[in-house]
Amino acid sequence: MADDIGMALATMRNSRNNNRPTTRGSRLNIVSVTLLLVSIVVGVVLSAVTVSPFPAILLAIVGIILAQAPRIAQEWERGVVLRLGRFVGLRGPGLFWVTPFVETVNSWIDQRVITTGFAAEQSLTADTVPVNVDAVLFWLVHDPQKAALEVQDYFNAVTWAAQTALRDIIGRTSLSDLLLGREQIEGELQKLIDERSSPWGVTVQAVEMRDVLIPESLQDAMSRQAQATREKQARVILGEAEVEIAALFDKAAATYGSNPTALHLRAMNMLYEGLKEKGALMIVPSSALDTMGMGALGGTAALGQQFLTQQQQAAAAKP
């Protein structure tokens, strides 16, 4: 089980690193490449006309400088522009220009919703039970200026803030509340992470707990406890049914006690239901037959059956 948990957490970390947005680095674009190629071509043509390499070298240098000016930001991006180290504004989306060697695009801020997986390994709950909790954070940058200037690496900052908040929530929550009250815990976790990341220009949209792993020994104990609880509930239900049946029998006895005819009809119906099946046998107390007035009838039927039997034996004995 420990190996499975380790593999799951390693996969989560790799997925988190792959989903990380690019915030730094120069990026080539079609406009920069076009300016550089045009400068080189014009320089080569002038060098061929003047029979001198200086025009080609000069225009190549100019093309390299001009290629630093155009920048293209995607629809979901904003470029943070610094002029001699000072913030001058946000640029984008689309094509914009910067002054080469004077202005730089320090970072590109992705304003789409970002999903980040995070986990708390072997964290103790309020009732000292070690658990591994795996969760997913949905967040976005609503203020690119704060994300670029107020924190060194907003992506790592949000990830670490989510992990520490998750450990904090687990430490003050019991295991039963952690397993049953996920929606409430997710709401508290979202609120806590949002409070910590709001100064960085980040908004948390949702937090979802994917899995809660507990030790196998504790799983077996919880399974036995749940089974015992179900058996207890079944016995309680049977006891309540017996009480209700006894109350109905008591009410029926009071009714039959004041109405003997109804009791006789009911007894005869019970005998009929028991004897209507072929080959059925029912043992009835003699007191019941006497109460229903069926003792004489039963004796008469028996004598009649005996007389018929004797006649059949006599007829068989004659030659």
Secondary structure, DSSP 8 states (H G I E B T S, - for coil): -HHHHHHHHHHHHHHHHHT----SS----HHHHHHHHHHHHHHHHHHHHHT-SHHHHHHHHHHHHHTTSEEEE-TTEEEEEEETTEEEEEE-SEEEE--TTTEEEEEEEE-S-EEEEEEEEEEE-TTS-EEEEEEEEEEEES-HHHHHHT-S-HHHHHHHHHHHHHHHHHHTS-HHHHHH-HHHHHHHHHHHHHHHHGGGTEEEEEEEEEEEE--HHHHHHHHHHHHHHHHHHHHHHHHHHHHHHHHHHHHHHHHHHH-HHHHHHHHHHHHHHHHSSTT------HHHHHHHT-HHHHHHHHHHHHHHHHHHHHHHH--
